[in-house]
């Protein structure tokens, strides 16, 4: 008996083709998201063959955006958000204004109305949540100062777009005259007739009420719920509670306060970040987050008509220029004016050189309200696809521009050190300077002078214990790390440090592996650890390599790549507990202390 299953068909086709083309892209040394976008184009209405449900795919993608922003919130405290407000708020506002002006200028050249040009410009001004966060996560920059500025900038952009979405119906009412769409749903339910100014004030009040509710009530209720569920001992219930809170808060914030789903999820994660369960919550949402984030790129690809590239290329090229070059230049200048180093300015510029989900929402609403012509929507969709495809190229290009800009633009004193993965391949990353000294970006990094030493990758909970043991034993060692907090501790302790992701060959190459005695890979990600192990074994066939793992499959994977010893946490816990039970039967209190 045949069944109509558009949801299953959309998920299977989207994820299946995304896997195939993502794997091909990875094989060709291209970002996997290129394959995801191509998969979306193939299942979209503009190419022959199977067509996925165009209503279901964006909703599935929205779940990925919610979970992604919830995960970012888990690593982003209120203190972090407030620490970057001085640059994120004015920077995002000025950048939105500049990009909107460029978009308005292009729209007027194409013969559109001023209202249509404003909608078009706004759509080109806001970066994609998913693309920006994916870029930061791939470079392990989310928890750095540069990453916090980029995320804070993104949050301000989201808030601005929330206001724009609320005010667009009011603008349409003023422009069209005969359409009364300028009332807020809450105002309508209360029988109030508000003008544009009243709607703006009401929107600001609702957003402020939501933020206050999350910071006052949410900071107590959400951690309490998860702590209660954690004490039940059911991992299944804990995972369900995390997903229910993330999705529930996001949906409730959108329906009750008019806040975007992504912004609501971010605040839910942020209020939970102060709990010790935040790490577990992040781990539980990771698989679903990645799967639904892939569906986001597939849904973007479905919207794109490839024939638009050659049907009307000049306006498309102009739109892409505004997104990739215009916004980036504005962001670079703003960040530099605030005294941040070239590295930070380039990272923010590259992160914002694309558009995404909010742009699609603005475009659809603009067309529906009669403000934006359908040609404008096509330009926005095409600009989004091309800018997302170009974003990895932009990151690499900006990395290569850095040395030139370093020489042309002096670096402010006290600027943060640059991660090596942002540097061009031919150049090494700078060693971490002592805290009082300013970082000099133009200074090339040098290969470590250590020999017969230990290279420790990662300085988290496991790596810091290994480092303490090496210090106590008087063994020469250096640490490769990229997160700000461990770097600060390492500098205070006077330990030699290489800043960056050790999976990047240029970073690992600074550790002088041919002259090293041992390598300890303390990072928990088995895929990243595998790349490090393989590179180290190729650089020094005689080096002793020890790594960590969480499963038998990870042990086998790392061993096959050249690790001499792989320590699995569960086995060591079992071994320690068994030893304590067998050898220390008479001293239970000491067993507890040892464990």
Buried (B, 14 or more C-beta within 10 A) or exposed (E): EEEEEEEEBBBEBBBEBBBBBBEBBEEEEBBBBBBBBBBBBBBBEBBEEEBBBBEBBBEBBBBBBBBBBBBBBBBBBBEBBEBBEEBBBBBBBBBBBBBBBBBBBBBBEBEBBEBBBBBBBBBBBBBBBBBBBBBBBBBBBBBBBBBBBBBBBBBBBBBBBBBBBBBBBBBBBBBBEEEEBBBBEBBEEEEEEBEEEBBBEBBBEBBEEBBEBBBEEBBEBBBEBBEEBBEEEEEEBBBEBBBEBBBEBBBBBBEBBBBBBBBBBBBBBBBBBEBEBBEBBBBBBEEBBBBBBBBBBBBBBBBBBBEBBEEBEEBBBBBBBBBBBBBBBBBBBBBBEBEBBBBBBBBBBBBBBBBBBBBBBBBBBBBEBBBBBEBBBBBBBBBBBBBBBBBBBBBBBBBEBBBEBBEEBEBBEEBBBBBBBBBBEEBBBBBBBEEEEBBBBBEEBEEBEBEEBBBBBBBBEBBBEBBEEBEEEEBBBBBBBBBBEBBEBBBEEEBBBBBBBBBBEBBBBBBBBEBBBBBBBBBBBBEBBBBBBBBBBEBBEEBBBBBBBEEEEBBEBBBEBBBBEBBBEEEEEEEEEEEBEEEEEEEEEEBEEEE
